[in-house]
């Protein structure tokens, strides 16, 4: 009798568990799917300077040590340092900064000759991007470093899929002061760069490095007190970035014969930081 009763309880418990699982599955099917991450904002070029969106958080204010108030907010500005192109793809690099502090790096990209723009890489806090090179239709590099409080921890952003995605590759395995002064890749594998260790290193301040694996690793080749020369440097470009006071914007321009034609423009004023 005991065995029969125990068996019934076990069967009853199993049936209850099965019923609970079935109900949970039904409820899960009725629930809406979890929201996916918002895509990077797309800016449409309508002929006027585009405003790169920036929302300053309380954490940003505390990290940067900004003294902002509701009546006296801290203005945030965009700076575009360089532009690189391949075909219809255009890449503009720079940073977002307050009056005396760099807040985030910025990479802007267009794959339709400047008609629309997006950000294919997340912004890096306290960093700036300053140079860009596209070796061919697929491979490219962007140099940058953490600039707060002083230039340090240089890195490259590297793409091998025509700029759809970029990966961050530190120049060194440990933290170092200094910045990448110049770099150039002869092809998708072979490149060289000049590392500036800063004014506190007057002896051997500049170091020449070479890479044979697309920037994944670097070997030092020379150290000197004066900037060394790269065996081959960037070719003259038909593209440029120009700060225009009249429009309060950075103009991205392309040479057309003897004239420069505007392709896109980005407003200098990006936003404000104020207490939340």
Buried (B, 14 or more C-beta within 10 A) or exposed (E): EEEEEEEEEEEEEEEEEEEEEEEEEEEEEEEEEEEEEEEBEEBEBEEEBBBBEBEBEEEBBEBBEBEBEEEEBBBBBBBBBBBBBBEEBBBBBBBBBBEEBBBBBBBBBBBEBBBBBBBBBEBBBBBBBBBBBBBEEBBBBBBBBBBBEEBBBBBBBBBBEBBEEBEBBEBEEEEBBBBBBBBBBEEBBBBBBBBBBBEEBEEEBBBBBBBEEBBEEBEEEEBEEEEBEBEEEEEEEEBEBEEBEEBEBBBBBBEEEEEBEBBBBBBBBBBBBBEE
